[in-house]
């Protein structure tokens, strides 16, 4: 996991949106999606579920978020 992937991962978690994360980092939506896909592929896992135009983190991501990122 690169630092850039971690930044994008955190931003998508916070925004719950690839579109909003792309605006924050001034990167296309396709670029953000590619970063998320590469990260998921490297760890062989799905981190987000798309529901009603929102990217919601899976349970394991929420646990990581609460225990690592927020502290």
N, CA, C and O atoms as a GROMACS GRO file, in nm:
protein
  284
    1UNK      N    1   0.085  -0.117   0.000
    1UNK     CA    2   0.000   0.000   0.000
    1UNK      C    3   0.090   0.123   0.000
    1UNK      O    4   0.178   0.139   0.085
    2UNK      N    5   0.065   0.210  -0.097
    2UNK     CA    6   0.142   0.333  -0.103
    2UNK      C    7   0.074   0.441  -0.018
    2UNK      O    8  -0.041   0.428   0.022
    3UNK      N    9   0.150   0.546   0.009
    3UNK     CA   10   0.094   0.657   0.087
    3UNK      C   11  -0.024   0.719   0.012
    3UNK      O   12  -0.125   0.755   0.073
    4UNK      N   13  -0.012   0.731  -0.119
    4UNK     CA   14  -0.119   0.789  -0.201
    4UNK      C   15  -0.245   0.703  -0.194
    4UNK      O   16  -0.356   0.756  -0.182
    5UNK      N   17  -0.229   0.571  -0.201
    5UNK     CA   18  -0.344   0.481  -0.190
    5UNK      C   19  -0.411   0.498  -0.054
    5UNK      O   20  -0.534   0.498  -0.045
    6UNK      N   21  -0.331   0.512   0.051
    6UNK     CA   22  -0.386   0.531   0.185
    6UNK      C   23  -0.462   0.663   0.194
    6UNK      O   24  -0.570   0.668   0.253
    7UNK      N   25  -0.407   0.768   0.136
    7UNK     CA   26  -0.476   0.898   0.136
    7UNK      C   27  -0.611   0.889   0.068
    7UNK      O   28  -0.712   0.936   0.120
    8UNK      N   29  -0.612   0.828  -0.050
    8UNK     CA   30  -0.736   0.816  -0.127
    8UNK      C   31  -0.835   0.728  -0.052
    8UNK      O   32  -0.954   0.759  -0.046
    9UNK      N   33  -0.787   0.617   0.003
    9UNK     CA   34  -0.871   0.526   0.081
    9UNK      C   35  -0.939   0.602   0.195
    9UNK      O   36  -1.060   0.588   0.215
   10UNK      N   37  -0.864   0.680   0.269
   10UNK     CA   38  -0.919   0.756   0.382
   10UNK      C   39  -1.020   0.858   0.333
   10UNK      O   40  -1.126   0.876   0.394
   11UNK      N   41  -0.988   0.926   0.224
   11UNK     CA   42  -1.080   1.028   0.171
   11UNK      C   43  -1.212   0.966   0.123
   11UNK      O   44  -1.319   1.022   0.146
   12UNK      N   45  -1.204   0.852   0.056
   12UNK     CA   46  -1.327   0.785   0.011
   12UNK      C   47  -1.408   0.740   0.133
   12UNK      O   48  -1.531   0.749   0.131
   13UNK      N   49  -1.342   0.694   0.238
   13UNK     CA   50  -1.413   0.658   0.362
   13UNK      C   51  -1.484   0.779   0.422
   13UNK      O   52  -1.600   0.770   0.462
   14UNK      N   53  -1.414   0.891   0.426
   14UNK     CA   54  -1.472   1.012   0.487
   14UNK      C   55  -1.585   1.068   0.402
   14UNK      O   56  -1.690   1.106   0.455
   15UNK      N   57  -1.565   1.074   0.271
   15UNK     CA   58  -1.664   1.134   0.182
   15UNK      C   59  -1.776   1.039   0.144
   15UNK      O   60  -1.887   1.081   0.109
   16UNK      N   61  -1.747   0.909   0.152
   16UNK     CA   62  -1.841   0.805   0.106
   16UNK      C   63  -1.875   0.825  -0.041
   16UNK      O   64  -1.984   0.791  -0.086
   17UNK      N   65  -1.779   0.882  -0.114
   17UNK     CA   66  -1.805   0.912  -0.254
   17UNK      C   67  -1.674   0.923  -0.331
   17UNK      O   68  -1.582   0.993  -0.289
   18UNK      N   69  -1.667   0.854  -0.443
   18UNK     CA   70  -1.550   0.866  -0.529
   18UNK      C   71  -1.550   1.003  -0.596
   18UNK      O   72  -1.444   1.063  -0.616
   19UNK      N   73  -1.667   1.052  -0.629
   19UNK     CA   74  -1.678   1.183  -0.692
   19UNK      C   75  -1.624   1.293  -0.601
   19UNK      O   76  -1.546   1.378  -0.645
   20UNK      N   77  -1.664   1.292  -0.475
   20UNK     CA   78  -1.618   1.394  -0.380
   20UNK      C   79  -1.469   1.380  -0.352
   20UNK      O   80  -1.397   1.479  -0.342
   21UNK      N   81  -1.421   1.256  -0.341
   21UNK     CA   82  -1.278   1.234  -0.319
   21UNK      C   83  -1.197   1.283  -0.438
   21UNK      O   84  -1.088   1.337  -0.422
   22UNK      N   85  -1.250   1.265  -0.558
   22UNK     CA   86  -1.179   1.312  -0.677
   22UNK      C   87  -1.169   1.464  -0.679
   22UNK      O   88  -1.068   1.518  -0.724
   23UNK      N   89  -1.270   1.532  -0.629
   23UNK     CA   90  -1.267   1.678  -0.622
   23UNK      C   91  -1.163   1.726  -0.522
   23UNK      O   92  -1.095   1.826  -0.546
   24UNK      N   93  -1.150   1.656  -0.410
   24UNK     CA   94  -1.052   1.693  -0.308
   24UNK      C   95  -0.910   1.681  -0.361
   24UNK      O   96  -0.826   1.768  -0.336
   25UNK      N   97  -0.882   1.573  -0.434
   25UNK     CA   98  -0.746   1.548  -0.482
   25UNK      C   99  -0.721   1.596  -0.625
   25UNK      O  100  -0.613   1.576  -0.679
   26UNK      N  101  -0.822   1.658  -0.685
   26UNK     CA  102  -0.809   1.710  -0.821
   26UNK      C  103  -0.763   1.601  -0.918
   26UNK      O  104  -0.674   1.621  -1.000
   27UNK      N  105  -0.827   1.485  -0.904
   27UNK     CA  106  -0.800   1.369  -0.988
   27UNK      C  107  -0.935   1.326  -1.044
   27UNK      O  108  -1.038   1.345  -0.980
   28UNK      N  109  -0.935   1.268  -1.163
   28UNK     CA  110  -1.060   1.223  -1.223
   28UNK      C  111  -1.123   1.112  -1.138
   28UNK      O  112  -1.055   1.045  -1.060
   29UNK      N  113  -1.254   1.095  -1.154
   29UNK     CA  114  -1.322   0.987  -1.084
   29UNK      C  115  -1.264   0.852  -1.124
   29UNK      O  116  -1.252   0.761  -1.042
   30UNK      N  117  -1.228   0.840  -1.252
   30UNK     CA  118  -1.168   0.716  -1.300
   30UNK      C  119  -1.034   0.691  -1.231
   30UNK      O  120  -0.999   0.576  -1.201
   31UNK      N  121  -0.959   0.798  -1.206
   31UNK     CA  122  -0.831   0.785  -1.136
   31UNK      C  123  -0.848   0.735  -0.994
   31UNK      O  124  -0.772   0.650  -0.947
   32UNK      N  125  -0.948   0.790  -0.924
   32UNK     CA  126  -0.976   0.745  -0.787
   32UNK      C  127  -1.022   0.600  -0.788
   32UNK      O  128  -0.979   0.520  -0.706
   33UNK      N  129  -1.111   0.568  -0.881
   33UNK     CA  130  -1.161   0.429  -0.891
   33UNK      C  131  -1.046   0.333  -0.917
   33UNK      O  132  -1.042   0.224  -0.860
   34UNK      N  133  -0.953   0.373  -1.002
   34UNK     CA  134  -0.838   0.288  -1.032
   34UNK      C  135  -0.753   0.265  -0.909
   34UNK      O  136  -0.708   0.154  -0.883
   35UNK      N  137  -0.730   0.370  -0.832
   35UNK     CA  138  -0.651   0.356  -0.709
   35UNK      C  139  -0.719   0.260  -0.612
   35UNK      O  140  -0.654   0.175  -0.553
   36UNK      N  141  -0.852   0.274  -0.596
   36UNK     CA  142  -0.927   0.186  -0.505
   36UNK      C  143  -0.920   0.042  -0.556
   36UNK      O  144  -0.897  -0.050  -0.477
   37UNK      N  145  -0.940   0.021  -0.687
   37UNK     CA  146  -0.934  -0.114  -0.743
   37UNK      C  147  -0.795  -0.176  -0.724
   37UNK      O  148  -0.785  -0.294  -0.688
   38UNK      N  149  -0.690  -0.098  -0.747
   38UNK     CA  150  -0.553  -0.150  -0.729
   38UNK      C  151  -0.529  -0.188  -0.584
   38UNK      O  152  -0.467  -0.291  -0.556
   39UNK      N  153  -0.577  -0.107  -0.493
   39UNK     CA  154  -0.562  -0.136  -0.351
   39UNK      C  155  -0.637  -0.264  -0.315
   39UNK      O  156  -0.583  -0.350  -0.245
   40UNK      N  157  -0.760  -0.277  -0.362
   40UNK     CA  158  -0.838  -0.397  -0.334
   40UNK      C  159  -0.773  -0.520  -0.396
   40UNK      O  160  -0.771  -0.627  -0.335
   41UNK      N  161  -0.720  -0.506  -0.516
   41UNK     CA  162  -0.653  -0.618  -0.583
   41UNK      C  163  -0.527  -0.660  -0.508
   41UNK      O  164  -0.500  -0.779  -0.494
   42UNK      N  165  -0.449  -0.562  -0.460
   42UNK     CA  166  -0.324  -0.595  -0.391
   42UNK      C  167  -0.349  -0.670  -0.261
   42UNK      O  168  -0.265  -0.750  -0.218
   43UNK      N  169  -0.463  -0.646  -0.196
   43UNK     CA  170  -0.496  -0.713  -0.071
   43UNK      C  171  -0.600  -0.822  -0.091
   43UNK      O  172  -0.643  -0.886   0.005
   44UNK      N  173  -0.643  -0.843  -0.217
   44UNK     CA  174  -0.742  -0.945  -0.250
   44UNK      C  175  -0.866  -0.932  -0.161
   44UNK      O  176  -0.909  -1.028  -0.098
   45UNK      N  177  -0.922  -0.811  -0.159
   45UNK     CA  178  -1.039  -0.785  -0.075
   45UNK      C  179  -1.122  -0.673  -0.137
   45UNK      O  180  -1.072  -0.592  -0.214
   46UNK      N  181  -1.248  -0.670  -0.102
   46UNK     CA  182  -1.336  -0.559  -0.140
   46UNK      C  183  -1.357  -0.473  -0.016
   46UNK      O  184  -1.406  -0.521   0.086
   47UNK      N  185  -1.320  -0.347  -0.025
   47UNK     CA  186  -1.328  -0.259   0.090
   47UNK      C  187  -1.455  -0.176   0.096
   47UNK      O  188  -1.494  -0.129   0.203
   48UNK      N  189  -1.521  -0.160  -0.020
   48UNK     CA  190  -1.639  -0.074  -0.024
   48UNK      C  191  -1.755  -0.145  -0.092
   48UNK      O  192  -1.736  -0.232  -0.176
   49UNK      N  193  -1.875  -0.106  -0.052
   49UNK     CA  194  -1.997  -0.150  -0.116
   49UNK      C  195  -2.066  -0.025  -0.169
   49UNK      O  196  -2.083   0.073  -0.097
   50UNK      N  197  -2.106  -0.029  -0.296
   50UNK     CA  198  -2.175   0.087  -0.353
   50UNK      C  199  -2.326   0.070  -0.334
   50UNK      O  200  -2.386  -0.023  -0.388
   51UNK      N  201  -2.384   0.161  -0.257
   51UNK     CA  202  -2.527   0.159  -0.230
   51UNK      C  203  -2.580   0.301  -0.249
   51UNK      O  204  -2.533   0.396  -0.186
   52UNK      N  205  -2.677   0.314  -0.337
   52UNK     CA  206  -2.743   0.443  -0.360
   52UNK      C  207  -2.642   0.556  -0.383
   52UNK      O  208  -2.648   0.661  -0.319
   53UNK      N  209  -2.548   0.532  -0.476
   53UNK     CA  210  -2.449   0.633  -0.515
   53UNK      C  211  -2.348   0.668  -0.405
   53UNK      O  212  -2.278   0.768  -0.416
   54UNK      N  213  -2.341   0.588  -0.300
   54UNK     CA  214  -2.243   0.608  -0.194
   54UNK      C  215  -2.151   0.487  -0.187
   54UNK      O  216  -2.195   0.374  -0.208
   55UNK      N  217  -2.026   0.512  -0.157
   55UNK     CA  218  -1.930   0.403  -0.134
   55UNK      C  219  -1.921   0.384   0.017
   55UNK      O  220  -1.858   0.463   0.087
   56UNK      N  221  -1.983   0.279   0.065
   56UNK     CA  222  -1.985   0.253   0.208
   56UNK      C  223  -1.878   0.150   0.243
   56UNK      O  224  -1.868   0.046   0.177
   57UNK      N  225  -1.798   0.178   0.345
   57UNK     CA  226  -1.693   0.084   0.382
   57UNK      C  227  -1.750  -0.046   0.438
   57UNK      O  228  -1.850  -0.046   0.509
   58UNK      N  229  -1.683  -0.156   0.406
   58UNK     CA  230  -1.719  -0.286   0.462
   58UNK      C  231  -1.687  -0.287   0.612
   58UNK      O  232  -1.619  -0.197   0.661
   59UNK      N  233  -1.737  -0.386   0.683
   59UNK     CA  234  -1.716  -0.394   0.828
   59UNK      C  235  -1.568  -0.392   0.866
   59UNK      O  236  -1.530  -0.326   0.962
   60UNK      N  237  -1.485  -0.466   0.792
   60UNK     CA  238  -1.342  -0.470   0.828
   60UNK      C  239  -1.278  -0.333   0.812
   60UNK      O  240  -1.186  -0.299   0.886
   61UNK      N  241  -1.326  -0.254   0.716
   61UNK     CA  242  -1.273  -0.120   0.697
   61UNK      C  243  -1.315  -0.030   0.811
   61UNK      O  244  -1.235   0.051   0.859
   62UNK      N  245  -1.439  -0.044   0.856
   62UNK     CA  246  -1.485   0.037   0.970
   62UNK      C  247  -1.402   0.007   1.095
   62UNK      O  248  -1.368   0.098   1.170
   63UNK      N  249  -1.370  -0.119   1.118
   63UNK     CA  250  -1.288  -0.157   1.233
   63UNK      C  251  -1.150  -0.095   1.221
   63UNK      O  252  -1.098  -0.038   1.317
   64UNK      N  253  -1.088  -0.106   1.103
   64UNK     CA  254  -0.958  -0.044   1.079
   64UNK      C  255  -0.965   0.106   1.102
   64UNK      O  256  -0.879   0.163   1.169
   65UNK      N  257  -1.068   0.168   1.046
   65UNK     CA  258  -1.087   0.312   1.056
   65UNK      C  259  -1.095   0.356   1.203
   65UNK      O  260  -1.030   0.453   1.242
   66UNK      N  261  -1.175   0.287   1.282
   66UNK     CA  262  -1.194   0.325   1.423
   66UNK      C  263  -1.068   0.300   1.506
   66UNK      O  264  -1.040   0.377   1.598
   67UNK      N  265  -0.993   0.196   1.476
   67UNK     CA  266  -0.879   0.159   1.559
   67UNK      C  267  -0.746   0.220   1.515
   67UNK      O  268  -0.656   0.235   1.598
   68UNK      N  269  -0.733   0.256   1.391
   68UNK     CA  270  -0.605   0.306   1.342
   68UNK      C  271  -0.613   0.451   1.298
   68UNK      O  272  -0.535   0.534   1.345
   69UNK      N  273  -0.703   0.482   1.210
   69UNK     CA  274  -0.705   0.615   1.149
   69UNK      C  275  -0.752   0.720   1.246
   69UNK      O  276  -0.696   0.830   1.248
   70UNK      N  277  -0.851   0.692   1.326
   70UNK     CA  278  -0.906   0.793   1.416
   70UNK      C  279  -0.820   0.822   1.538
   70UNK      O  280  -0.841   0.922   1.606
   71UNK      N  281  -0.723   0.735   1.565
   71UNK     CA  282  -0.636   0.757   1.681
   71UNK      C  283  -0.503   0.810   1.644
   71UNK      O  284  -0.419   0.833   1.731
   0.00000   0.00000   0.00000
